[in-house]
Amino acid sequence: MSLAAMTQETLDLMKASLAKSVTISTGLTAYDLQAPAKNLYPVITPLRNTLPRVQRQFPGDAARWRAITSVTGSGFDAMGWIPEGQRSASMNYVANLLVAPYVTLGEEDTVTFEAEAAAQGFEDVNSTATLRLLQKTMRKEEHALLGGNTSLALGAAPTPTLTASGSGATLPAATYSVIVVALTFEGYSNSSLSGGVATTKTITGNDGNTYTLSGGSSMRSPNATLAVTLGQTLSATVSVVNAAVAYAWFVGAAGSESLQAITPLNSATFSAPLLTGQQLASTITSDNSRNAGLAFDGLLTDGFNPATASYVQALATGTAGAGSYLTSSGRGSVVEIDNMLMSMWNNYRVSPTVLYVNSQEQRNITAKCLTNASGPLLRYNVQGDGDTSLPYGITANGVVRWYYNPYSVDGGTDIPIRVHPDLPPGTILAFCERLPVWYQSNEVPNVAEVLTRRDYYRVDWPLRTRRREYGVYTEEVLAIYASFGVGILTNIGNG
């Protein structure tokens, strides 16, 4: 082929290619990837953020302290009269040695060499992996501070009581057997209707060793049976189990009861055909409510412990003992909260500094306090600049943000009401974060502290494969000095 012919052929090919259109679908475009990655998960840790963290100088294996819980005067405790020239008798103390072993919390992650190299120009994946590890460890720590459980075993739940009544339900006629399992705070967090009640889980660590965690559930109760006719609703109640914040209900023919409901109350109703393919009650074979030796007690667990001086009330009415609703006082407050505040003042001269609630209980408190008798629900807003283009502006909705406690020598206290992301519905936690000035606040400034043997630290494990392995850990314990600064209302109905 001559040079001229080859040139002409090249020109023809170029013309043919130019005749074809180039579109976005051709793929000849830039790739716009925003850096860094968007972390779309909440990291809400109100207790971890507010509880003081105290590093011990020589921590050892456990935190120990002496608590003087009572000082009784000689003679009549409230009388100090002494004759001229004579001496008083000696007063008495009640002193206890308290021990809280340090435990470890943590989480791990890995970054492969390929991921590290491919992420250049996008984000520092080693740093962001560490950040996410720290955030997840903090979230697990928040759960521990609220409801970790090393000391309180639920045992076996009591036998439920069954009734059938009403008409119009679609539950098929049959003889039904009901079994109940009580759940701690951890059990409620770890269980779901679709995933089942948490029993135990064996974890294989990145070092190849295994350990087992208890999920927070009690041993199943004995079963109760009742014949139900078509149209009736089956109702079940069980006596309140101390330290339980929820109950799992297994229903079906005797011997094949399956999980049908998880309620924050000690009662449940069944009016529709049962769910199929659910967890069987026979899988609950032991009490898995606590992690002895691995955990520390959180505020809820310490409060539920009968050995402490916390205020605890499980709302219950009637002979069946089913959960009850909060009660409006008719003067802008809630009877059960008022009773708790009065009891904490009468017995220990303290007031909570915060009320932690679930979003459901915040709404219920608002409904009980803001009634037609207590004040209007709407606020009229007027433009400050005199703009009259709109006839009026109305702000709808509202919430009770503060609860006034009148029981105090200094004229009363405004207690903030805060929604805690992990607190179960049906439970309210009152917490006195700081002891009042009439206690020896220089020695016990805080009701509770996080004592750290070794605060958050990252471990860069030796290379074993072409991946970097990280761990973020903390060694700590929650020291609750004044359990009487904790108040709990539980088994509260939604309404």
C-alpha positions as CSV (number, residue, x, y, z in Angstrom):
1,M,0.0,0.0,0.0
2,S,1.3,3.4,-1.0
3,L,1.8,6.2,1.6
4,A,-1.0,8.2,0.0
5,A,-3.4,5.3,0.1
6,M,-2.6,4.6,3.7
7,T,-3.1,8.2,4.7
8,Q,-6.5,8.3,2.9
9,E,-7.5,5.1,4.7
10,T,-6.5,6.6,8.1
11,L,-8.5,9.7,7.3
12,D,-11.5,7.7,6.4
13,L,-11.3,5.7,9.7
14,M,-11.0,9.0,11.7
15,K,-14.1,10.4,9.9
16,A,-16.0,7.2,10.7
17,S,-15.1,7.4,14.4
18,L,-16.1,11.1,14.6
19,A,-19.5,10.3,13.2
20,K,-20.3,8.3,16.4
21,S,-21.6,10.3,19.4
22,V,-19.9,10.3,22.8
23,T,-22.5,10.2,25.7
24,I,-22.4,9.8,29.5
25,S,-23.2,6.2,29.0
26,T,-19.9,5.8,27.2
27,G,-18.2,6.1,30.5
28,L,-15.7,8.8,29.6
29,T,-16.5,10.9,32.8
30,A,-14.8,11.8,36.0
31,Y,-15.7,9.9,39.2
32,D,-16.8,12.3,42.0
33,L,-16.3,10.5,45.3
34,Q,-16.6,12.8,48.3
35,A,-14.0,12.2,51.0
36,P,-14.0,11.0,53.7
37,A,-16.8,8.4,54.2
38,K,-20.0,9.6,55.9
39,N,-20.4,8.0,59.3
40,L,-24.2,7.7,59.5
41,Y,-24.6,6.1,63.0
42,P,-25.5,7.8,66.2
43,V,-23.0,8.0,69.1
44,I,-25.1,9.1,72.1
45,T,-23.5,8.5,75.5
46,P,-25.0,10.9,78.1
47,L,-23.9,8.9,81.1
48,R,-20.4,8.3,79.8
49,N,-20.2,12.1,79.1
50,T,-21.4,13.2,82.5
51,L,-20.0,10.7,85.0
52,P,-16.6,11.8,86.4
53,R,-13.7,9.6,85.3
54,V,-11.1,9.2,88.0
55,Q,-7.7,7.6,87.3
56,R,-6.5,5.6,90.3
57,Q,-2.7,5.9,91.1
58,F,-2.3,2.3,92.3
59,P,-5.4,0.6,91.1
60,G,-4.6,-3.1,91.7
61,D,-7.3,-5.6,90.9
62,A,-10.2,-3.8,92.4
63,A,-11.5,-0.4,93.8
64,R,-12.1,-0.5,97.5
65,W,-13.6,2.1,99.8
66,R,-15.1,2.4,103.3
67,A,-18.6,3.7,103.5
68,I,-19.9,5.3,106.8
69,T,-23.6,4.7,106.3
70,S,-24.9,5.7,109.7
71,V,-23.9,7.8,112.7
72,T,-26.0,7.2,115.8
73,G,-25.7,9.5,118.8
74,S,-25.6,8.2,122.4
75,G,-28.8,8.2,124.4
76,F,-31.7,9.5,122.3
77,D,-30.3,10.0,118.8
78,A,-32.0,13.4,118.4
79,M,-31.2,14.8,121.9
80,G,-27.9,16.2,123.0
81,W,-28.7,17.4,126.6
82,I,-25.9,16.8,129.1
83,P,-25.8,17.7,132.8
84,E,-23.3,20.3,134.0
85,G,-19.8,18.9,134.4
86,Q,-20.6,15.5,132.9
87,R,-19.6,13.8,129.7
88,S,-21.6,12.3,126.9
89,A,-21.5,8.6,126.0
90,S,-19.9,7.5,122.7
91,M,-21.8,7.6,119.5
92,N,-21.8,4.6,117.1
93,Y,-21.0,4.1,113.4
94,V,-22.0,1.7,110.7
95,A,-19.0,1.2,108.4
96,N,-18.8,-1.1,105.4
97,L,-15.9,-2.2,103.2
98,L,-17.0,-2.1,99.5
99,V,-15.1,-3.8,96.7
100,A,-15.6,-3.3,93.0
101,P,-13.3,-5.3,90.7
102,Y,-11.9,-3.7,87.6
103,V,-13.2,-5.1,84.3
104,T,-12.2,-4.6,80.6
105,L,-14.4,-3.4,77.8
106,G,-13.2,-3.2,74.2
107,E,-13.6,-3.7,70.4
108,E,-11.3,-4.6,67.5
109,D,-11.1,-4.1,63.8
110,T,-8.6,-4.8,60.9
111,V,-7.4,-3.0,57.8
112,T,-5.8,-5.0,55.0
113,F,-2.7,-3.7,53.2
114,E,-4.7,-3.5,49.9
115,A,-7.5,-1.4,51.6
116,E,-4.8,0.9,53.1
117,A,-3.2,1.4,49.7
118,A,-6.4,1.8,47.8
119,A,-7.7,4.4,50.2
120,Q,-4.9,6.9,49.6
121,G,-6.4,10.2,48.6
122,F,-9.7,9.3,50.1
123,E,-9.2,8.9,53.8
124,D,-6.7,7.6,56.3
125,V,-8.4,4.3,56.9
126,N,-6.2,3.4,59.9
127,S,-7.2,6.6,61.7
128,T,-10.9,6.4,60.8
129,A,-11.0,2.7,61.8
130,T,-9.6,3.7,65.2
131,L,-12.2,6.4,65.6
132,R,-15.0,4.0,64.9
133,L,-13.5,1.5,67.3
134,L,-13.5,4.2,70.0
135,Q,-17.0,5.3,69.3
136,K,-18.3,1.7,69.4
137,T,-16.5,1.1,72.6
138,M,-18.1,4.2,74.1
139,R,-21.5,3.0,73.1
140,K,-20.9,-0.4,74.7
141,E,-19.6,1.4,77.8
142,E,-22.8,3.5,77.9
143,H,-24.9,0.3,78.0
144,A,-22.7,-1.0,80.8
145,L,-23.0,2.2,82.9
146,L,-26.7,2.0,82.5
147,G,-27.5,-1.6,83.0
148,G,-24.4,-3.9,83.3
149,N,-25.1,-6.9,85.5
150,T,-22.6,-8.9,87.5
151,S,-24.5,-9.5,90.7
152,L,-28.3,-9.9,90.2
153,A,-29.5,-13.3,89.0
154,L,-33.2,-13.4,87.9
155,G,-33.6,-17.1,88.5
156,A,-36.7,-18.6,87.0
157,A,-39.7,-16.4,86.1
158,P,-42.9,-17.2,88.1
159,T,-45.8,-19.1,86.5
160,P,-48.1,-16.7,84.6
161,T,-51.8,-16.2,85.3
162,L,-54.1,-16.6,82.2
163,T,-57.6,-15.2,81.5
164,A,-59.8,-15.2,78.4
165,S,-62.5,-12.7,77.7
166,G,-64.2,-10.5,75.2
167,S,-65.4,-11.1,71.6
168,G,-64.3,-10.2,68.1
169,A,-60.8,-11.5,68.4
170,T,-59.4,-13.8,65.7
171,L,-57.3,-16.0,67.9
172,P,-58.3,-19.6,66.9
173,A,-60.1,-21.7,69.5
174,A,-57.7,-24.0,71.3
175,T,-56.1,-24.7,74.6
176,Y,-53.1,-22.4,74.9
177,S,-49.9,-22.8,77.0
178,V,-48.0,-19.7,78.0
179,I,-44.4,-19.5,79.3
180,V,-42.7,-16.2,80.3
181,V,-39.0,-15.2,80.4
182,A,-37.9,-12.1,82.3
183,L,-35.3,-9.8,80.7
184,T,-32.8,-7.5,82.3
185,F,-31.8,-4.2,80.6
186,E,-29.1,-6.2,78.7
187,G,-31.6,-8.9,77.9
188,Y,-34.1,-6.3,76.5
189,S,-31.3,-4.7,74.4
190,N,-30.1,-8.1,73.0
191,S,-33.5,-9.7,72.3
192,S,-36.1,-9.1,69.6
193,L,-39.2,-10.7,68.3
194,S,-37.5,-11.7,65.1
195,G,-34.1,-12.6,66.6
196,G,-35.4,-14.3,69.7
197,V,-34.5,-14.0,73.4
198,A,-30.8,-13.8,74.0
199,T,-29.4,-16.7,76.0
200,T,-25.6,-17.1,75.7
201,K,-23.2,-16.3,72.9
202,T,-19.7,-17.8,72.5
203,I,-17.2,-15.3,71.0
204,T,-14.0,-16.3,69.3
205,G,-11.5,-13.5,69.8
206,N,-8.9,-12.5,67.3
207,D,-6.3,-14.3,69.4
208,G,-8.2,-17.6,68.8
209,N,-9.4,-17.9,72.4
210,T,-13.1,-18.1,73.2
211,Y,-15.3,-16.8,75.9
212,T,-19.1,-16.8,76.6
213,L,-21.4,-14.0,77.5
214,S,-24.8,-14.2,79.0
215,G,-27.5,-12.4,77.1
216,G,-29.6,-11.1,80.1
217,S,-32.6,-13.6,80.2
218,S,-34.0,-15.5,83.1
219,M,-34.8,-19.2,83.1
220,R,-38.2,-19.8,81.6
221,S,-41.3,-20.1,83.9
222,P,-43.5,-23.1,84.4
223,N,-46.2,-23.1,81.8
224,A,-49.9,-22.2,82.4
225,T,-52.7,-23.4,80.2
226,L,-56.2,-22.1,79.3
227,A,-58.9,-23.0,76.8
228,V,-59.9,-20.1,74.6
229,T,-62.9,-20.0,72.4
230,L,-63.1,-18.1,69.0
231,G,-63.5,-14.4,69.6
232,Q,-61.9,-14.3,73.0
233,T,-58.6,-12.5,73.8
234,L,-56.0,-14.4,75.8
235,S,-54.5,-12.3,78.6
236,A,-51.4,-13.2,80.6
237,T,-49.8,-11.6,83.6
238,V,-46.9,-12.6,85.8
239,S,-45.7,-11.3,89.2
240,V,-43.1,-8.6,88.8
241,V,-39.5,-9.9,88.7
242,N,-37.0,-7.7,90.4
243,A,-34.4,-6.3,88.1
244,A,-36.5,-7.2,85.0
245,V,-37.4,-4.3,82.6
246,A,-39.2,-6.5,80.1
247,Y,-40.8,-9.9,79.6
248,A,-40.8,-12.3,76.7
249,W,-44.0,-14.4,76.1
250,F,-44.0,-17.8,74.6
251,V,-47.4,-19.1,73.5
252,G,-48.7,-22.2,71.7
253,A,-49.6,-25.8,72.3
254,A,-48.0,-27.3,75.4
255,G,-44.5,-28.4,74.6
256,S,-44.2,-26.2,71.5
257,E,-44.6,-22.7,72.9
258,S,-42.9,-20.1,70.7
259,L,-42.0,-16.4,71.1
260,Q,-45.0,-14.2,70.4
261,A,-44.3,-10.9,72.2
262,I,-41.8,-8.9,74.2
263,T,-43.3,-6.3,76.5
264,P,-42.0,-3.7,78.9
265,L,-44.8,-4.7,81.2
266,N,-45.5,-7.9,83.2
267,S,-48.6,-8.5,81.1
268,A,-49.5,-9.3,77.4
269,T,-52.6,-10.0,75.4
270,F,-53.1,-12.2,72.3
271,S,-56.1,-11.6,70.0
272,A,-54.8,-12.7,66.6
273,P,-53.4,-15.9,65.1
274,L,-50.0,-16.7,66.5
275,L,-46.8,-16.0,64.6
276,T,-45.1,-19.0,63.0
277,G,-41.4,-19.9,62.8
278,Q,-40.6,-18.2,66.1
279,Q,-38.0,-19.2,68.8
280,L,-39.2,-22.1,71.0
281,A,-39.4,-21.8,74.7
282,S,-37.4,-25.0,75.0
283,T,-34.3,-23.2,73.9
284,I,-34.3,-21.3,77.2
285,T,-32.6,-23.9,79.5
286,S,-31.0,-21.8,82.2
287,D,-30.7,-18.5,83.9
288,N,-28.5,-16.3,81.7
289,S,-29.2,-13.0,83.4
290,R,-25.8,-11.9,84.6
291,N,-22.1,-12.0,83.7
292,A,-20.4,-12.7,87.0
293,G,-16.7,-11.8,87.0
294,L,-16.8,-10.1,83.5
295,A,-19.1,-7.1,84.1
296,F,-19.8,-4.4,86.7
297,D,-23.2,-3.3,87.9
298,G,-24.7,-0.3,86.1
299,L,-27.0,2.2,87.7
300,L,-30.2,0.2,87.0
301,T,-28.7,-3.0,88.4
302,D,-27.3,-1.3,91.5
303,G,-30.7,0.4,92.0
304,F,-32.6,-2.9,91.7
305,N,-30.3,-4.7,94.2
306,P,-32.2,-5.1,97.5
307,A,-29.0,-4.7,99.4
308,T,-28.7,-1.0,98.3
309,A,-30.8,1.9,99.5
310,S,-32.2,3.0,96.1
311,Y,-35.9,3.9,95.6
312,V,-37.6,1.3,93.4
313,Q,-41.3,1.1,92.5
314,A,-42.8,-1.3,90.0
315,L,-46.2,0.1,89.1
316,A,-48.9,-2.6,89.6
317,T,-52.6,-2.5,90.3
318,G,-55.3,-5.1,90.8
319,T,-55.1,-8.7,92.0
320,A,-53.3,-9.8,88.8
321,G,-50.6,-7.3,89.4
322,A,-50.5,-6.0,85.8
323,G,-48.5,-2.9,85.0
324,S,-50.2,0.5,85.6
325,Y,-50.1,3.9,84.0
326,L,-48.5,7.0,85.5
327,T,-51.1,9.0,87.4
328,S,-51.8,12.8,86.9
329,S,-51.9,14.7,90.2
330,G,-54.3,17.2,88.8
331,R,-51.9,20.0,89.6
332,G,-49.3,19.7,86.8
333,S,-47.3,16.8,88.1
334,V,-47.1,12.9,88.2
335,V,-48.1,11.2,91.5
336,E,-45.5,8.4,91.1
337,I,-42.6,10.8,90.5
338,D,-43.8,13.0,93.3
339,N,-43.8,10.0,95.7
340,M,-40.3,9.1,94.6
341,L,-39.0,12.6,95.2
342,M,-40.6,12.8,98.6
343,S,-39.2,9.4,99.6
344,M,-35.6,10.3,98.6
345,W,-35.9,13.5,100.5
346,N,-37.5,12.1,103.6
347,N,-35.1,9.2,103.9
348,Y,-31.8,10.7,102.7
349,R,-32.2,14.4,102.2
350,V,-31.3,14.2,98.5
351,S,-32.9,15.2,95.2
352,P,-32.3,13.8,91.7
353,T,-30.4,16.2,89.4
354,V,-31.7,14.5,86.2
355,L,-34.6,12.2,85.1
356,Y,-33.7,9.8,82.3
357,V,-36.7,8.6,80.3
358,N,-37.5,6.7,77.2
359,S,-39.2,8.8,74.4
360,Q,-42.5,7.0,75.3
361,E,-42.3,8.1,79.0
362,Q,-41.4,11.6,78.0
363,R,-44.6,11.8,76.0
364,N,-46.6,10.2,78.9
365,I,-45.2,12.6,81.5
366,T,-46.1,15.5,79.2
367,A,-49.6,14.1,78.8
368,K,-50.1,13.7,82.5
369,C,-48.7,17.2,83.4
370,L,-50.1,19.3,80.6
371,T,-53.8,19.0,80.9
372,N,-56.6,21.5,80.5
373,A,-56.5,22.1,84.2
374,S,-52.7,22.8,84.3
375,G,-52.4,25.2,81.4
376,P,-52.7,25.8,77.7
377,L,-50.9,23.7,75.1
378,L,-50.4,26.4,72.5
379,R,-48.1,29.4,72.6
380,Y,-48.9,32.6,70.7
381,N,-45.9,34.2,68.9
382,V,-45.8,37.8,67.9
383,Q,-43.2,39.2,65.4
384,G,-40.8,41.5,67.2
385,D,-40.4,43.8,64.1
386,G,-44.2,44.4,64.0
387,D,-44.7,42.5,60.8
388,T,-48.4,42.0,60.4
389,S,-48.4,40.2,57.0
390,L,-49.6,37.1,58.8
391,P,-52.6,37.3,61.2
392,Y,-50.9,35.1,63.9
393,G,-48.3,32.5,64.4
394,I,-48.9,29.3,66.5
395,T,-46.3,26.9,67.8
396,A,-47.9,23.5,68.1
397,N,-46.8,20.7,70.4
398,G,-44.7,21.0,73.5
399,V,-42.9,18.9,76.1
400,V,-42.2,19.0,79.8
401,R,-38.5,19.7,79.9
402,W,-38.1,20.2,83.6
403,Y,-39.7,18.7,86.7
404,Y,-39.8,20.8,89.8
405,N,-38.9,19.1,93.1
406,P,-40.2,21.2,96.1
407,Y,-38.5,19.0,98.7
408,S,-35.3,20.9,99.5
409,V,-34.1,23.2,102.3
410,D,-33.1,25.8,99.6
411,G,-36.5,26.2,98.1
412,G,-36.7,23.4,95.5
413,T,-34.9,22.1,92.5
414,D,-35.6,22.1,88.7
415,I,-34.8,18.6,87.4
416,P,-34.1,18.3,83.7
417,I,-36.0,15.5,81.9
418,R,-33.7,13.9,79.3
419,V,-34.5,11.2,76.7
420,H,-31.9,8.4,77.0
421,P,-31.5,6.4,73.7
422,D,-31.1,3.0,75.4
423,L,-33.5,3.2,78.4
424,P,-36.4,0.8,77.8
425,P,-40.0,2.0,77.6
426,G,-41.8,1.7,80.9
427,T,-38.8,2.6,83.0
428,I,-37.7,6.0,84.5
429,L,-34.3,6.5,86.1
430,A,-33.8,9.3,88.6
431,F,-30.2,10.1,89.3
432,C,-28.6,12.4,91.8
433,E,-25.3,13.2,90.1
434,R,-23.9,15.2,93.0
435,L,-24.5,15.1,96.7
436,P,-25.9,18.3,98.2
437,V,-23.7,20.6,100.2
438,W,-24.9,19.3,103.6
439,Y,-23.1,16.0,102.9
440,Q,-19.3,15.9,103.2
441,S,-18.9,16.8,99.6
442,N,-15.2,17.2,99.9
443,E,-14.9,13.5,100.6
444,V,-17.8,12.2,98.4
445,P,-18.4,14.9,95.8
446,N,-20.1,12.4,93.4
447,V,-22.8,9.8,93.9
448,A,-21.0,7.7,91.3
449,E,-17.6,7.7,89.4
450,V,-16.0,5.8,86.7
451,L,-12.7,4.6,88.3
452,T,-10.2,3.8,85.6
453,R,-7.3,1.5,86.0
454,R,-6.3,2.2,82.4
455,D,-8.5,4.5,80.3
456,Y,-9.0,4.3,76.6
457,Y,-6.0,2.9,74.8
458,R,-5.3,1.5,71.4
459,V,-3.3,-1.7,70.8
460,D,-1.5,-2.2,67.5
461,W,-1.2,-6.0,67.4
462,P,1.9,-7.6,65.8
463,L,1.6,-8.3,62.1
464,R,0.5,-11.9,61.4
465,T,-0.9,-11.5,57.9
466,R,-1.1,-8.7,55.4
467,R,-3.5,-6.7,57.5
468,R,-3.2,-4.4,60.4
469,E,-5.1,-5.4,63.6
470,Y,-6.2,-2.8,66.1
471,G,-8.0,-3.0,69.5
472,V,-9.4,-0.2,71.6
473,Y,-9.9,-1.0,75.3
474,T,-10.6,0.5,78.7
475,E,-10.2,-1.0,82.1
476,E,-12.6,0.5,84.6
477,V,-15.4,0.0,87.1
478,L,-18.5,2.0,88.0
479,A,-18.1,3.0,91.7
480,I,-21.5,3.9,93.2
481,Y,-20.9,5.5,96.5
482,A,-24.4,6.6,97.4
483,S,-27.0,4.2,96.0
484,F,-29.7,6.3,97.7
485,G,-29.1,8.8,94.9
486,V,-30.7,6.4,92.4
487,G,-34.5,6.1,91.9
488,I,-36.3,3.8,89.6
489,L,-39.9,3.6,88.4
490,T,-40.6,0.6,86.2
491,N,-43.4,-1.5,84.8
492,I,-45.1,1.6,83.5
493,G,-47.9,1.3,81.0
494,N,-48.1,3.4,77.8
495,G,-50.9,5.8,78.3
